[in-house]
């Protein structure tokens, strides 16, 4: 048995050496930074170079571009991103040499055992909520460490580890069951809706997993009263609720949304906490902010510091990200890829009083499109024009009959007069949008894939 692996869990107390295969993804980059900050020796490899890898090399982490057996030295263990298969040459070498292959979930679980942990879960909103929480706690001098799945604009990265901090904020990923392995003293659940059904097999099993996550939280859990999927869970005595519902423990009121921000009032269990502003639009972002504020208030953080921190929160990469303007046309990009997310982002965009909202949506994964395409039928209500691309595979093999055309069919079935079209080829899409856009329009690109490059393409001279 290895000195850092007992029969039940990985221990990060001794100084270890680790090699990370697929280190370029946001999640694995964050883990690499934290392990390095702890004093462990970290190396990694990825298929291609990226700006994210520059921060790793600047932190002293040796990164190889390309996968090769020579990248795996004499290390204590190897870990990998979920995108790296068993057939990867570096994973194969580790296995043949008897080097333990440790999952991302095992590493995160080991980290959560080191400090008191607040984990943030939900099928959407968790990156923004955990980012807000990290920023607010830092502003209130509660000195958090964190691992978050996105790049926090104020900090410039998704991870920070401080030896002297006594609170760890972690984004709790449900996609592969990782959130069930975390040692959570506190937790937040933003919402629960169908997703990752390929992993769970059914919506009921997904909901059972969230119930188990809640059961695993030791002290207090903060749940949205507004989410139908959480209504039964709010009866749990360890739960504190937030939302626009007047029955919540923390009640949102007086919401006003603007083009690039919003403001609201918040009442807590002990009375009114005052008015808050956030530089991101949409009621869903106010709900996320209220989750962070509720936890910080529970931890007795200074409310004026929280108010100032929230007002300065600049958001997370690819969350209602203003990309620029050309010829009077504005471009915003967002990661939204689930039906409720799409509807929420479009509602936020509607509050900006643009001339028209031209929405370009890229479905993400064939399995997700197969499972959820009908659910998108009413997601685009606030878009004036909808263009749907083909599916971004994220490494999945195509499924016969599954394409972006299904989503257009669902939109037309629900709203026959909605201007909606499917574009299989990117070049045709770009050419058509350029001919469609006029001064005063908002071009809103949505999806978790490479649709994020579309604004740059459209702002170039055509």
C-alpha positions as CSV (number, residue, x, y, z in Angstrom):
1,X,0.0,0.0,0.0
2,X,1.4,3.5,-0.9
3,X,2.3,5.8,1.9
4,X,-0.3,8.3,0.9
5,X,-3.1,5.9,0.1
6,X,-4.8,3.9,2.8
7,X,-7.8,1.6,2.3
8,X,-10.3,4.5,2.4
9,X,-8.8,7.7,1.1
10,X,-6.0,9.7,-0.4
11,X,-4.0,11.8,2.0
12,X,-2.3,15.0,0.8
13,X,-0.4,15.5,4.0
14,X,3.0,14.2,2.8
15,X,4.6,16.1,0.0
16,X,3.9,14.2,-3.2
17,X,4.7,14.2,-6.9
18,X,1.8,14.1,-9.4
19,X,1.4,14.0,-13.2
20,X,-1.8,15.4,-14.6
21,X,-2.9,14.1,-18.0
22,X,-5.2,16.7,-19.7
23,X,-4.0,19.5,-17.5
24,X,-5.3,22.3,-19.8
25,X,-9.0,22.0,-18.9
26,X,-10.2,24.6,-16.3
27,X,-10.9,22.0,-13.7
28,X,-7.6,20.2,-13.9
29,X,-5.7,23.6,-14.1
30,X,-7.3,24.6,-10.9
31,X,-6.3,21.4,-9.1
32,X,-2.8,21.7,-10.5
33,X,-2.4,25.2,-9.1
34,X,-3.8,24.2,-5.7
35,X,-1.5,21.1,-5.4
36,X,1.5,23.2,-6.4
37,X,0.6,25.9,-3.9
38,X,0.5,23.2,-1.2
39,X,4.0,22.3,-2.0
40,X,3.5,19.2,-4.1
41,X,5.5,18.6,-7.2
42,X,3.3,18.9,-10.3
43,X,3.8,18.1,-14.0
44,X,1.2,17.8,-16.7
45,X,0.5,17.3,-20.4
46,X,-2.1,18.5,-22.8
47,X,-2.8,18.0,-26.5
48,X,-2.3,21.7,-27.4
49,X,-1.0,24.9,-25.9
50,X,-3.4,27.5,-24.5
51,X,-3.4,30.7,-22.5
52,X,-4.5,28.8,-19.4
53,X,-1.3,26.8,-19.5
54,X,0.8,29.9,-19.4
55,X,-0.3,30.5,-15.8
56,X,0.7,27.0,-14.9
57,X,4.2,27.3,-16.3
58,X,4.5,30.7,-14.6
59,X,3.8,28.9,-11.3
60,X,6.6,26.5,-11.9
61,X,4.6,23.6,-13.2
62,X,6.2,21.7,-16.0
63,X,3.8,21.2,-18.9
64,X,4.4,19.1,-22.0
65,X,2.4,19.7,-25.2
66,X,1.3,16.4,-26.6
67,X,0.9,13.0,-24.9
68,X,3.9,10.8,-24.8
69,X,5.1,8.0,-22.5
70,X,8.2,10.1,-21.7
71,X,6.0,12.7,-19.9
72,X,5.4,10.3,-17.1
73,X,8.3,10.2,-14.7
74,X,8.8,8.6,-11.3
75,X,5.7,10.1,-9.7
76,X,3.6,9.1,-6.7
77,X,0.4,9.1,-8.7
78,X,-1.2,10.1,-11.9
79,X,-4.5,11.9,-12.4
80,X,-6.5,12.9,-15.5
81,X,-9.3,15.0,-16.8
82,X,-12.6,13.2,-17.5
83,X,-11.9,13.7,-21.3
84,X,-8.8,11.4,-21.1
85,X,-9.6,7.8,-21.9
86,X,-8.0,4.5,-20.6
87,X,-6.3,4.1,-23.9
88,X,-4.2,7.3,-23.5
89,X,-0.5,6.4,-23.8
90,X,0.4,8.1,-20.5
91,X,-2.4,6.4,-18.6
92,X,-1.3,3.1,-20.1
93,X,2.3,3.6,-19.0
94,X,1.3,4.5,-15.5
95,X,-0.9,1.4,-15.2
96,X,2.0,-0.9,-16.5
97,X,4.4,0.7,-14.1
98,X,2.1,0.3,-11.2
99,X,1.7,4.0,-10.6
100,X,-1.7,4.7,-8.9
101,X,-4.2,6.5,-11.1
102,X,-6.2,8.8,-8.9
103,X,-9.5,10.4,-10.0
104,X,-10.2,14.1,-10.0
105,X,-13.0,13.3,-7.4
106,X,-10.5,11.6,-5.1
107,X,-8.2,14.6,-5.2
108,X,-10.9,17.1,-4.6
109,X,-12.2,15.0,-1.7
110,X,-8.7,14.9,-0.2
111,X,-8.5,18.7,-0.4
112,X,-11.9,19.2,1.2
113,X,-10.7,17.2,4.2
114,X,-7.9,19.7,4.9
115,X,-10.0,22.8,5.6
116,X,-13.7,23.5,6.5
117,X,-15.4,23.4,3.1
118,X,-18.4,25.2,1.5
119,X,-19.3,23.3,-1.7
120,X,-21.6,24.8,-4.3
121,X,-23.8,22.5,-6.4
122,X,-26.6,22.7,-8.9
123,X,-27.2,21.9,-12.5
124,X,-26.5,25.5,-13.4
125,X,-25.4,28.7,-11.6
126,X,-22.7,27.0,-9.5
127,X,-19.7,28.6,-11.2
128,X,-21.1,32.1,-10.8
129,X,-22.3,31.5,-7.2
130,X,-19.0,30.0,-6.1
131,X,-17.1,32.8,-7.7
132,X,-19.3,35.4,-6.0
133,X,-18.9,33.6,-2.7
134,X,-15.1,33.6,-3.0
135,X,-14.9,37.3,-3.9
136,X,-17.4,38.3,-1.1
137,X,-15.6,36.3,1.5
138,X,-12.3,37.7,0.5
139,X,-13.7,41.3,0.6
140,X,-15.0,40.6,4.1
141,X,-11.5,39.4,5.2
142,X,-12.6,35.8,5.7
143,X,-9.5,34.8,3.6
144,X,-11.0,31.8,1.6
145,X,-9.1,29.3,-0.6
146,X,-11.1,28.1,-3.6
147,X,-11.4,25.8,-6.6
148,X,-13.9,27.0,-9.2
149,X,-14.7,25.7,-12.7
150,X,-14.4,29.1,-14.4
151,X,-12.0,32.1,-14.4
152,X,-13.0,34.7,-11.8
153,X,-12.5,38.1,-13.5
154,X,-11.3,39.9,-10.4
155,X,-8.7,37.2,-9.6
156,X,-7.8,36.0,-13.1
157,X,-7.9,32.3,-12.4
158,X,-10.2,29.7,-11.0
159,X,-8.1,28.5,-8.0
160,X,-6.3,29.9,-5.0
161,X,-4.8,28.1,-2.0
162,X,-3.7,29.9,1.2
163,X,-2.1,27.9,4.0
164,X,-3.5,30.3,6.6
165,X,-7.1,30.3,5.3
166,X,-9.7,28.5,7.3
167,X,-12.4,28.1,4.7
168,X,-12.4,26.4,1.3
169,X,-14.9,27.2,-1.4
170,X,-15.3,24.5,-4.1
171,X,-17.6,24.1,-7.1
172,X,-19.3,20.7,-6.7
173,X,-19.6,18.9,-10.0
174,X,-22.6,16.6,-10.4
175,X,-21.8,15.5,-14.0
176,X,-19.8,12.4,-12.9
177,X,-20.9,12.2,-9.3
178,X,-17.9,14.0,-7.9
179,X,-20.0,16.1,-5.6
180,X,-21.0,13.0,-3.6
181,X,-17.3,12.4,-2.6
182,X,-16.7,15.8,-1.1
183,X,-16.3,16.4,2.6
184,X,-18.7,19.4,2.9
185,X,-19.2,21.2,6.1
186,X,-21.6,23.6,4.3
187,X,-23.3,23.5,0.9
188,X,-25.3,25.5,-1.6
189,X,-27.7,24.0,-4.1
190,X,-28.8,26.5,-6.7
191,X,-31.3,24.3,-8.6
192,X,-31.9,20.8,-9.9
193,X,-33.1,20.1,-13.5
194,X,-32.6,17.2,-15.9
195,X,-29.0,16.9,-17.1
196,X,-26.2,14.3,-17.4
197,X,-28.8,11.6,-17.8
198,X,-26.2,9.5,-19.7
199,X,-24.3,9.2,-16.3
200,X,-27.4,8.8,-14.0
201,X,-29.7,6.9,-16.3
202,X,-32.8,8.8,-15.3
203,X,-34.0,12.1,-13.8
204,X,-35.1,10.3,-10.7
205,X,-31.6,9.0,-10.1
206,X,-30.1,12.5,-10.7
207,X,-32.5,13.8,-8.0
208,X,-31.5,11.0,-5.7
209,X,-27.9,12.0,-6.1
210,X,-28.7,15.6,-5.0
211,X,-30.6,14.2,-2.0
212,X,-27.5,12.2,-1.1
213,X,-25.3,15.3,-1.5
214,X,-27.6,17.2,0.9
215,X,-27.5,14.4,3.4
216,X,-23.7,14.5,3.3
217,X,-23.5,18.2,4.3
218,X,-22.5,18.3,7.9
219,X,-23.7,21.7,9.2
220,X,-25.9,23.9,7.0
221,X,-27.1,23.9,3.4
222,X,-28.4,26.9,1.5
223,X,-31.1,26.1,-1.1
224,X,-33.1,28.2,-3.5
225,X,-36.8,28.3,-2.5
226,X,-37.7,29.3,-6.0
227,X,-36.6,26.1,-7.7
228,X,-39.3,23.5,-8.1
229,X,-36.8,20.7,-8.0
230,X,-35.8,21.6,-4.4
231,X,-39.2,22.1,-2.8
232,X,-39.1,18.8,-0.9
233,X,-35.5,19.3,0.2
234,X,-36.3,22.6,1.9
235,X,-38.1,20.7,4.7
236,X,-34.7,19.4,5.9
237,X,-33.9,21.0,9.3
238,X,-30.3,21.8,8.2
239,X,-31.6,23.9,5.3
240,X,-31.6,27.7,5.0
241,X,-33.5,29.1,2.0
242,X,-33.2,32.1,-0.2
243,X,-35.2,33.4,-3.2
244,X,-38.0,35.7,-4.4
245,X,-40.5,33.5,-2.6
246,X,-41.8,35.3,0.5
247,X,-41.5,32.1,2.5
248,X,-37.7,32.0,2.1
249,X,-35.4,32.7,5.0
250,X,-33.6,35.3,2.8
251,X,-36.1,37.1,0.6
252,X,-35.3,39.0,-2.6
253,X,-37.4,42.1,-3.3
254,X,-37.4,45.3,-5.4
255,X,-35.5,43.7,-8.2
256,X,-34.6,46.0,-11.2
257,X,-32.6,44.7,-14.2
258,X,-30.6,46.9,-16.5
259,X,-28.5,46.3,-19.6
260,X,-25.3,45.5,-17.7
261,X,-26.4,45.1,-14.1
262,X,-29.2,44.8,-11.6
263,X,-30.2,45.9,-8.0
264,X,-32.3,44.4,-5.3
265,X,-33.1,44.4,-1.6
266,X,-32.6,41.4,0.7
267,X,-34.4,40.6,3.9
268,X,-32.7,38.1,6.2
269,X,-34.0,36.2,9.3
270,X,-33.1,39.2,11.5
271,X,-34.5,41.9,9.3
272,X,-33.7,44.0,6.2
273,X,-30.0,43.8,5.0
274,X,-30.4,46.7,2.6
275,X,-30.0,47.3,-1.1
276,X,-27.4,45.5,-3.2
277,X,-26.2,46.0,-6.8
278,X,-24.4,43.5,-9.0
279,X,-22.8,44.3,-12.4
280,X,-24.4,41.4,-14.1
281,X,-28.1,41.4,-15.3
282,X,-30.8,38.9,-14.7
283,X,-32.9,37.7,-11.7
284,X,-31.0,34.4,-11.8
285,X,-27.8,36.3,-11.0
286,X,-29.5,38.0,-8.1
287,X,-30.6,34.6,-6.8
288,X,-27.0,33.4,-7.1
289,X,-25.8,36.5,-5.3
290,X,-28.4,35.9,-2.5
291,X,-27.1,32.4,-2.0
292,X,-23.6,33.8,-1.5
293,X,-24.9,36.6,0.8
294,X,-26.9,34.2,2.9
295,X,-23.9,32.0,3.6
296,X,-21.7,35.0,4.3
297,X,-24.3,36.5,6.6
298,X,-24.5,33.1,8.4
299,X,-20.7,33.3,8.9
300,X,-21.2,36.8,10.4
301,X,-19.4,38.6,7.7
302,X,-19.5,42.4,7.7
303,X,-22.5,43.4,5.6
304,X,-21.1,46.6,4.3
305,X,-18.0,44.8,3.0
306,X,-20.3,42.3,1.3
307,X,-22.3,45.1,-0.3
308,X,-19.1,46.7,-1.7
309,X,-17.7,43.3,-2.8
310,X,-20.9,42.4,-4.7
311,X,-21.0,45.8,-6.4
312,X,-17.5,45.2,-7.7
313,X,-18.0,41.6,-8.8
314,X,-17.0,41.6,-12.5
315,X,-18.5,38.2,-13.3
316,X,-17.0,35.0,-14.7
317,X,-15.6,34.3,-18.1
318,X,-18.3,33.4,-20.6
319,X,-21.2,34.5,-18.3
320,X,-23.0,37.4,-20.1
321,X,-19.7,38.4,-21.4
322,X,-19.8,41.7,-23.3
323,X,-17.5,41.1,-26.3
324,X,-17.7,44.5,-28.1
325,X,-19.6,46.6,-30.6
326,X,-19.3,47.1,-34.3
327,X,-21.4,49.4,-36.5
328,X,-23.9,49.9,-33.7
329,X,-24.3,46.1,-33.1
330,X,-23.5,44.7,-29.7
331,X,-22.1,41.2,-29.1
332,X,-22.5,39.2,-25.9
333,X,-21.4,35.6,-25.3
334,X,-22.7,33.2,-22.6
335,X,-22.1,29.6,-21.6
336,X,-25.8,28.8,-21.3
337,X,-26.6,25.4,-22.8
338,X,-29.5,24.0,-20.8
339,X,-33.1,25.0,-21.5
340,X,-33.6,27.0,-18.3
341,X,-30.2,28.6,-18.6
342,X,-31.0,29.8,-22.1
343,X,-34.4,31.2,-21.1
344,X,-32.8,33.0,-18.1
345,X,-30.1,34.6,-20.2
346,X,-32.6,35.8,-22.8
347,X,-34.8,37.2,-20.0
348,X,-31.8,39.2,-18.8
349,X,-31.0,40.3,-22.3
350,X,-34.6,41.5,-22.8
351,X,-34.1,43.9,-19.8
352,X,-31.4,45.7,-21.7
353,X,-33.9,47.2,-24.2
354,X,-31.9,46.3,-27.3
355,X,-33.4,46.9,-30.8
356,X,-33.6,43.2,-31.5
357,X,-32.1,40.1,-29.9
358,X,-30.5,37.8,-32.5
359,X,-29.7,34.6,-30.6
360,X,-27.2,32.0,-32.0
361,X,-27.4,28.8,-30.0
362,X,-25.0,25.8,-30.3
363,X,-26.3,22.6,-28.8
364,X,-23.8,20.8,-26.5
365,X,-23.2,17.1,-26.7
366,X,-25.3,14.6,-28.8
367,X,-26.6,12.8,-25.7
368,X,-27.8,16.1,-24.1
369,X,-29.5,17.1,-27.3
370,X,-31.1,13.7,-27.6
371,X,-32.4,13.9,-24.0
372,X,-33.5,17.6,-23.9
373,X,-34.3,18.9,-27.3
374,X,-38.0,19.1,-26.7
375,X,-37.4,21.1,-23.5
376,X,-35.9,24.0,-25.6
377,X,-39.3,24.6,-27.2
378,X,-40.1,27.7,-25.0
379,X,-36.5,28.7,-24.1
380,X,-36.2,31.3,-26.9
381,X,-39.3,33.3,-26.1
382,X,-37.4,36.6,-25.7
383,X,-35.3,36.2,-28.8
384,X,-36.5,38.0,-32.0
385,X,-34.5,35.7,-34.2
386,X,-33.0,32.3,-33.4
387,X,-30.2,30.5,-35.3
388,X,-29.2,27.1,-34.2
389,X,-25.9,25.4,-35.2
390,X,-25.1,21.8,-35.4
391,X,-24.2,20.0,-32.2
392,X,-20.8,20.6,-30.5
393,X,-19.8,17.0,-29.8
394,X,-17.4,17.6,-26.8
395,X,-15.8,14.3,-27.9
396,X,-19.0,12.3,-28.2
397,X,-19.7,10.2,-31.3
398,X,-22.6,11.4,-33.5
399,X,-26.0,9.8,-32.8
400,X,-28.1,9.2,-36.0
401,X,-31.0,11.7,-36.3
402,X,-29.7,14.0,-33.5
403,X,-28.8,17.5,-34.7
404,X,-29.5,21.1,-34.1
405,X,-32.4,20.8,-36.5
406,X,-34.4,19.1,-33.7
407,X,-34.3,22.3,-31.6
408,X,-35.4,24.4,-34.5
409,X,-38.3,22.0,-35.0
410,X,-39.2,22.3,-31.3
411,X,-39.2,26.1,-31.4
412,X,-41.4,26.2,-34.6
413,X,-43.8,23.7,-33.1
414,X,-44.2,25.9,-30.0
415,X,-44.0,29.3,-31.7
416,X,-44.8,28.9,-35.4
417,X,-44.2,32.6,-36.1
418,X,-40.8,32.7,-34.5
419,X,-38.0,33.4,-37.0
420,X,-35.8,30.3,-36.5
421,X,-33.4,28.5,-38.7
422,X,-30.8,25.7,-38.6
423,X,-27.3,26.1,-40.0
424,X,-25.2,23.0,-40.4
425,X,-22.1,24.8,-41.6
426,X,-20.4,27.7,-39.7
427,X,-19.4,29.6,-42.9
428,X,-23.0,29.7,-44.0
429,X,-24.1,30.9,-40.5
430,X,-21.6,33.7,-40.4
431,X,-22.5,34.9,-43.9
432,X,-26.2,34.9,-43.1
433,X,-25.9,36.7,-39.7
434,X,-23.7,39.4,-41.2
435,X,-26.5,40.1,-43.8
436,X,-29.2,40.1,-41.0
437,X,-27.6,42.3,-38.3
438,X,-28.5,46.0,-38.2
439,X,-27.7,48.9,-36.0
440,X,-29.2,48.6,-32.5
441,X,-29.2,44.8,-32.5
442,X,-27.8,42.5,-29.9
443,X,-26.1,39.4,-31.2
444,X,-26.2,36.9,-28.3
445,X,-24.1,33.7,-28.7
446,X,-25.0,30.8,-26.4
447,X,-23.5,27.4,-25.8
448,X,-20.7,25.6,-24.0
449,X,-18.7,24.8,-27.1
450,X,-16.7,26.8,-29.7
451,X,-19.6,29.2,-30.4
452,X,-17.6,31.6,-28.1
453,X,-15.4,32.5,-31.1
454,X,-18.4,33.7,-33.1
455,X,-18.4,37.3,-31.9
456,X,-14.8,37.8,-33.0
457,X,-15.6,36.3,-36.4
458,X,-18.6,38.7,-36.8
459,X,-16.7,41.7,-35.7
460,X,-14.0,41.2,-38.3
461,X,-14.4,42.8,-41.7
462,X,-16.5,40.5,-43.8
